Amino acid sequence: MALIVHKYGGTSMGSTERIANVAKRVAKWHRAGHQMVVVPSAMSGETNRLLGLAKELAPAKTTAAYERELDMIASTGEQVSVGLLAIALQAQGIDAVSFSGWQVPIKTNNAHTKARIESIDDVRVRAELAKGKVVIITGFQGIDA
């Protein structure tokens, strides 16, 4: 049994039909006996749509406070994707659980809109994998000091 991490981009997550297809691929590997961690992106076009809303309200802002809020807005697309993928896997009879970056936790520096990962605490993820669950984690999310 291997630990396998799959990363799926926005196009792969672009519709409920595509999410169901991702779930089928992940389920195949899981049923073959592998531990699975999946990191899906927001649905195709969702991040651009969300950031576009912010730019409509304040088109030329570049302050640290503004960048923090852009991160807050952009992170919601990944939250939707992990929840939908977990539901799609559960519909196929696969135990799955989704986590946001702070729930893992994934610790980053504080460079909003371009943060870098400093550490990942894998205790919670490994505990869920040991229970036989597929673990789905948001991309683009972390927590800083």
Secondary structure as the mmCIF struct_conf table of DSSP 4:
data_model
#
loop_
_struct_conf.conf_type_id
_struct_conf.id
_struct_conf.beg_label_comp_id
_struct_conf.beg_label_asym_id
_struct_conf.beg_label_seq_id
_struct_conf.end_label_comp_id
_struct_conf.end_label_asym_id
_struct_conf.end_label_seq_id
STRN STRN1 LEU A 3 TYR A 8
TURN_TY1_P TURN_TY1_P1 GLY A 10 MET A 13
BEND BEND1 GLY A 14 SER A 15
HELX_RH_AL_P HELX_RH_AL_P1 THR A 16 ARG A 31
TURN_TY1_P TURN_TY1_P2 ALA A 32 GLY A 33
STRN STRN2 GLN A 35 PRO A 40
HELX_LH_PP_P HELX_LH_PP_P1 SER A 41 MET A 43
TURN_TY1_P TURN_TY1_P3 SER A 44 GLY A 45
HELX_RH_AL_P HELX_RH_AL_P2 GLU A 46 LEU A 57
TURN_TY1_P TURN_TY1_P4 PRO A 59 ALA A 60
HELX_RH_AL_P HELX_RH_AL_P3 ALA A 64 ALA A 91
TURN_TY1_P TURN_TY1_P5 GLN A 92 GLY A 93
STRN STRN3 ALA A 96 PHE A 99
HELX_RH_3T_P HELX_RH_3T_P1 GLY A 101 GLN A 103
TURN_TY1_P TURN_TY1_P6 VAL A 104 PRO A 105
STRN STRN4 ILE A 106 THR A 108
BEND BEND2 ASN A 110 ASN A 110
TURN_TY1_P TURN_TY1_P7 HIS A 112 THR A 113
BEND BEND3 LYS A 114 LYS A 114
STRN STRN5 ILE A 117 ILE A 120
HELX_RH_AL_P HELX_RH_AL_P4 VAL A 123 ALA A 130
TURN_TY1_P TURN_TY1_P8 LYS A 131 GLY A 132
STRN STRN6 VAL A 134 ILE A 137
BEND BEND4 GLY A 139 PHE A 140
STRN STRN7 ILE A 143 ILE A 143
#
